[in-house]
């Protein structure tokens, strides 16, 4: 097993990307400090900026959400690839994504990265394996990870990985304007505190105002919260630079309970045992098939849920992560079965949106 204290040697492109974001954050730091001071004062707290930044470094964890049962182009499930390779790969390598499928030279993801990292990854000779891996900063210890929209399970990274991450307030596809690194985090913190002002809608459905957020962040974090954040659209995105080794970089693997007793669950448990980190279960999400909201992601989702349930559910099974995964695998393996719905890309997108409905409205798993 690799030594957890070691860190991977960054390639020139990875080092340049980190350096570029740090320089941008350093430029924006003075204005951010003023904004933070104003928010702390208006929230009527006694917290100091440096105290809040220290809490982020001490309590924040990087989480990478993923669907373990989605199929790679070579036919393997994501869990199988993790098991066999021992590393977490970016969408530039895997060719799949739980967001948009634009990770190729000239695609949207490539252009976003060119802007975000100052062209570091567009230099001649940069390999797909050098690209950053995307996750989120789980500040409030949400049991479903920082970005559950991207997957039912997540890897929780060791704190050492924070030092080679860059951060943006909001997903990079939305062209965010606030960036940071662990040591120059003020622009991201300023944006976070601004987002919690007034509406309190930030870091998921369990949104909170600034004072509540700060109390939660600075409280004793000896015990995991166990609360699902349900963050679909509002989170601190993290881009992790350098290789992500399961043995070296992972602190825990957190799994949706719908995978208990399944082949995918067995593979994930084996990964945890072999690499020496705990396997944990979060509370999960489930809905009755007739309880799928028709407004949140559109009217195409309830009839899709009914079809998925009729064709793939086991007796008494609600709509859950494993059920959606079985349907997604069928779309890839049996495209003719779904031809009446149009292009398979559309059906896969609708299955992603069904997962979003489940995260937003689902109740904890009862089985």
C-alpha positions in Angstrom: 0.0 0.0 0.0 1.2 3.5 -0.8 2.2 5.8 2.1 -0.7 8.2 2.7 1.7 11.0 3.6 3.3 11.0 0.1 1.9 13.2 -2.6 2.2 12.7 -6.4 4.7 14.6 -8.3 2.8 17.1 -10.5 3.6 17.4 -14.2 4.5 20.8 -15.6 1.0 21.3 -16.9 -0.6 20.4 -13.5 1.8 22.7 -11.6 1.2 25.5 -14.1 -2.6 25.1 -13.6 -2.3 25.4 -9.8 0.0 28.4 -10.1 -2.3 30.2 -12.5 -5.4 29.8 -10.3 -3.4 30.9 -7.2 -2.3 34.0 -9.0 -5.9 34.9 -10.0 -7.0 34.3 -6.4 -4.1 36.4 -5.1 -5.2 39.3 -7.4 -8.8 39.1 -6.1 -7.9 38.6 -2.5 -7.9 42.3 -1.3 -11.5 42.8 -2.5 -12.5 39.5 -1.1 -11.2 40.4 2.4 -13.3 43.5 2.4 -16.4 41.6 1.4 -15.8 38.9 4.0 -15.4 41.5 6.8 -18.6 43.2 5.7 -20.5 39.9 5.7 -19.1 38.9 9.1 -20.1 42.2 10.6 -23.6 42.2 9.1 -24.2 38.6 10.3 -23.4 39.9 13.8 -20.8 37.2 14.5 -17.6 37.4 16.5 -15.7 35.2 14.0 -12.6 36.4 12.4 -11.7 35.8 8.7 -8.6 33.8 9.6 -10.6 31.7 12.0 -13.1 30.8 9.3 -10.3 30.0 6.7 -8.6 27.8 9.3 -11.9 25.9 9.8 -12.2 25.3 6.0 -8.7 23.8 6.0 -9.3 21.7 9.1 -12.8 20.4 8.4 -13.3 20.6 4.7 -12.9 17.3 2.7 -12.8 16.8 -1.0 -15.4 14.4 -2.3 -15.8 12.9 -5.7 -19.3 11.7 -6.5 -19.7 8.9 -9.0 -22.2 6.3 -10.2 -20.4 2.9 -9.7 -22.7 1.0 -12.1 -22.4 3.2 -15.2 -20.7 1.6 -18.1 -17.4 2.7 -19.7 -16.9 2.4 -23.5 -15.1 -0.9 -23.0 -18.1 -2.4 -21.3 -16.8 -2.4 -17.7 -18.7 -0.7 -14.9 -17.0 2.2 -13.2 -16.7 0.1 -10.0 -14.9 -2.6 -12.0 -12.4 -0.1 -13.5 -11.7 1.3 -10.0 -11.1 -2.2 -8.7 -8.8 -3.2 -11.5 -6.8 0.0 -11.9 -6.7 1.5 -8.4 -7.0 5.1 -9.7 -9.8 7.5 -10.3 -9.8 8.8 -13.8 -11.1 12.0 -15.4 -13.8 12.1 -18.1 -11.0 12.9 -20.6 -9.8 9.3 -20.0 -13.1 7.5 -19.4 -15.2 9.0 -22.1 -18.2 9.1 -19.8 -19.6 11.8 -17.6 -22.5 12.4 -15.2 -22.6 16.0 -16.5 -22.0 17.0 -20.2 -20.1 14.8 -22.6 -17.8 17.6 -23.8 -14.4 16.3 -22.5 -12.4 16.3 -25.8 -10.1 18.8 -27.5 -12.2 21.7 -28.6 -15.2 20.6 -26.6 -16.9 22.8 -24.0 -15.0 21.1 -21.1 -11.7 21.7 -22.9 -12.5 25.4 -23.4 -13.6 25.9 -19.8 -10.4 24.4 -18.6 -8.4 26.6 -21.0 -10.0 29.6 -19.4 -9.8 28.3 -15.8 -6.2 27.2 -15.9 -4.7 29.7 -18.3 -4.2 27.2 -21.1 -2.0 24.9 -19.0 -3.7 21.8 -20.2 -3.7 22.9 -23.8 0.1 22.9 -24.1 1.6 20.5 -26.7 2.1 17.0 -25.4 -0.2 17.2 -22.4 -1.9 13.8 -22.0 -5.5 13.1 -21.1 -4.3 11.4 -17.8 -2.9 14.8 -16.7 -6.3 16.5 -16.7 -7.8 17.4 -13.3 -10.4 15.3 -11.6 -13.6 17.1 -10.6 -15.3 16.9 -7.2 -16.5 19.3 -4.5 -15.5 20.8 -1.2 -17.7 19.1 1.5 -17.6 21.9 4.1 -20.6 20.7 6.2 -19.8 17.0 6.1 -22.9 16.1 4.1 -23.4 12.4 4.0 -24.2 12.3 0.3 -21.0 14.2 -0.6 -20.5 17.7 -1.9 -22.0 17.1 -5.4 -24.6 14.2 -5.3 -25.9 15.3 -8.7 -22.9 13.5 -10.2 -23.3 10.2 -8.4 -24.9 8.1 -5.7 -21.5 7.2 -4.1 -18.4 9.2 -3.4 -14.8 8.9 -2.5 -13.8 11.1 0.5 -10.2 12.2 0.0 -7.5 12.5 2.7 -6.9 16.1 3.8 -3.4 16.1 2.1 -5.2 16.3 -1.3 -6.5 19.8 -0.5 -3.1 21.3 -1.1 -3.2 20.3 -4.8 -6.8 21.4 -5.5 -8.2 24.5 -7.0 -11.7 25.8 -6.2 -14.4 27.7 -7.9 -17.6 28.9 -6.4 -20.1 27.1 -8.6 -19.7 24.5 -11.4 -17.1 25.4 -14.0 -19.7 25.0 -16.8 -21.5 28.1 -15.4 -18.3 30.2 -16.0 -17.8 31.1 -12.4 -15.8 34.2 -11.4 -14.5 33.4 -7.9 -11.5 31.0 -7.6 -9.1 30.0 -4.9 -6.6 27.5 -3.6 -6.3 26.2 0.0 -3.8 29.0 0.9 -5.7 31.7 -1.0 -9.3 30.8 -0.3 -10.7 34.3 0.4 -12.4 34.9 -3.0 -14.3 31.6 -2.7 -15.3 32.3 0.9 -16.5 35.8 0.0 -18.7 34.3 -2.7 -20.0 31.7 -0.4 -20.9 34.2 2.3 -22.6 36.4 -0.2 -24.7 33.5 -1.5 -25.9 32.8 2.0 -27.0 36.4 2.5 -30.8 37.0 2.4 -32.1 33.8 0.8 -29.9 31.4 2.6 -30.0 29.1 -0.4 -26.5 27.5 -0.7 -24.8 24.2 -0.4 -27.9 22.2 -1.2 -31.5 21.9 -0.2 -30.4 22.3 3.4 -29.5 26.0 2.7 -28.8 28.3 5.6 -28.0 31.9 6.4 -24.5 33.2 7.0 -24.7 32.9 10.8 -26.0 29.4 10.7 -23.4 28.4 8.1 -20.5 29.8 10.2 -21.7 28.1 13.4 -22.0 24.8 11.5 -18.5 25.2 10.0 -16.8 26.1 13.3 -18.6 23.7 15.6 -16.9 20.6 17.0 -16.6 18.3 14.0 -15.6 15.1 15.8 -18.7 13.3 14.6 -20.0 13.0 11.0 -23.3 14.9 10.5 -25.1 12.2 8.7 -27.3 14.8 7.0 -27.8 14.8 3.2 -27.0 18.1 1.6 -28.8 17.3 -1.7 -26.6 19.9 -3.5 -27.6 19.8 -7.1 -26.7 23.3 -8.4 -24.9 25.2 -5.6 -21.6 24.0 -4.3 -17.9 24.7 -4.2 -16.4 22.8 -7.1 -12.9 21.4 -6.6 -10.5 20.5 -9.4 -7.9 18.0 -8.1 -4.6 18.1 -10.0 -2.3 15.0 -10.2 -3.0 11.3 -10.0 -5.7 10.1 -7.6 -4.6 6.8 -6.2 -7.2 4.9 -4.1 -4.5 3.5 -1.8 -2.8 6.9 -1.2 -5.5 9.5 -1.5 -8.8 8.0 -0.3 -9.9 8.4 3.3 -13.3 6.6 2.9 -15.7 5.2 0.3 -19.3 6.2 0.9 -22.0 4.1 -0.8 -25.7 4.3 -1.5 -27.6 1.6 0.4 -29.4 0.4 -2.8 -26.2 -1.4 -3.6 -26.3 -3.6 -0.5 -26.2 -7.2 -1.5 -25.4 -6.5 -5.2 -22.4 -7.3 -7.3 -21.5 -3.6 -7.4 -21.7 -3.4 -3.6 -19.4 -6.5 -3.4 -16.8 -4.9 -5.7 -16.9 -1.6 -3.7 -16.5 -3.5 -0.4 -13.5 -5.3 -1.9 -11.9 -2.0 -3.0 -12.2 -0.6 0.5 -10.7 -3.8 2.1 -7.8 -4.0 -0.2 -6.8 -0.4 0.1 -7.4 -0.1 3.8 -10.1 2.6 4.1 -13.6 2.2 5.6 -16.7 1.5 3.5 -19.6 3.6 4.8 -23.2 3.8 3.8 -25.2 7.0 3.6 -29.0 7.0 4.1 -29.8 6.9 0.4 -32.8 8.2 -1.6 -35.9 6.5 -2.7 -39.3 7.4 -4.1 -42.5 5.5 -5.0 -42.8 5.3 -8.8 -46.0 7.5 -8.7 -44.2 10.1 -6.6 -41.9 11.5 -9.3 -42.2 15.2 -9.6 -43.2 16.4 -13.1 -42.1 20.0 -12.7 -38.5 19.8 -11.3 -36.8 18.3 -14.4 -39.7 18.3 -16.8 -42.7 16.2 -17.9 -40.7 13.5 -19.7 -39.3 12.2 -16.3 -42.4 10.6 -14.7 -43.3 8.4 -17.7 -39.7 7.3 -18.0 -39.7 6.4 -14.3 -42.8 4.4 -14.8 -41.2 2.5 -17.7 -37.9 1.9 -15.7 -39.9 0.6 -12.7 -42.1 -1.6 -14.8 -39.2 -3.2 -16.7 -36.4 -3.3 -14.2 -37.7 -3.1 -10.6 -37.7 -6.1 -8.3 -40.9 -6.8 -6.3 -41.5 -4.0 -3.8 -38.5 -2.0 -5.0 -38.9 1.8 -5.1 -37.1 4.1 -7.5 -33.6 4.3 -6.2 -30.0 4.6 -7.5 -29.5 0.9 -8.3 -32.8 0.8 -10.3 -31.8 3.8 -12.4 -28.4 2.2 -12.9 -29.9 -1.0 -14.3 -31.9 1.1 -16.8 -28.8 3.1 -17.8 -26.8 -0.1 -18.5 -29.6 -1.4 -20.6 -29.7 1.8 -22.7 -26.0 1.2 -23.5 -26.2 -2.6 -24.0 -29.6 -2.8 -25.6 -30.1 0.4 -27.6 -32.8 -1.1 -29.8 -35.0 -1.7 -26.7 -35.1 2.1 -26.2 -35.3 3.2 -29.9 -38.9 4.4 -29.5 -37.6 7.2 -27.2 -35.2 8.6 -29.8 -31.4 9.0 -29.6 -29.9 7.1 -26.7 -28.1 10.3 -25.6 -31.5 11.8 -24.9 -32.6 8.8 -22.8 -29.4 8.8 -20.8 -29.8 12.5 -20.2 -33.4 11.9 -18.9 -32.1 9.1 -16.6 -29.6 11.7 -15.2 -32.5 14.0 -14.6 -34.5 11.2 -12.9 -31.5 10.8 -10.5 -31.7 14.6 -9.9 -35.4 14.3 -8.9 -34.5 11.4 -6.6 -31.8 13.5 -4.9 -34.1 16.5 -4.5 -37.2 14.8 -3.3 -36.2 11.2 -2.2 -36.6 10.0 1.3 -34.0 7.9 3.1 -33.9 4.2 2.2 -36.1 2.1 4.5 -34.9 -1.4 3.7 
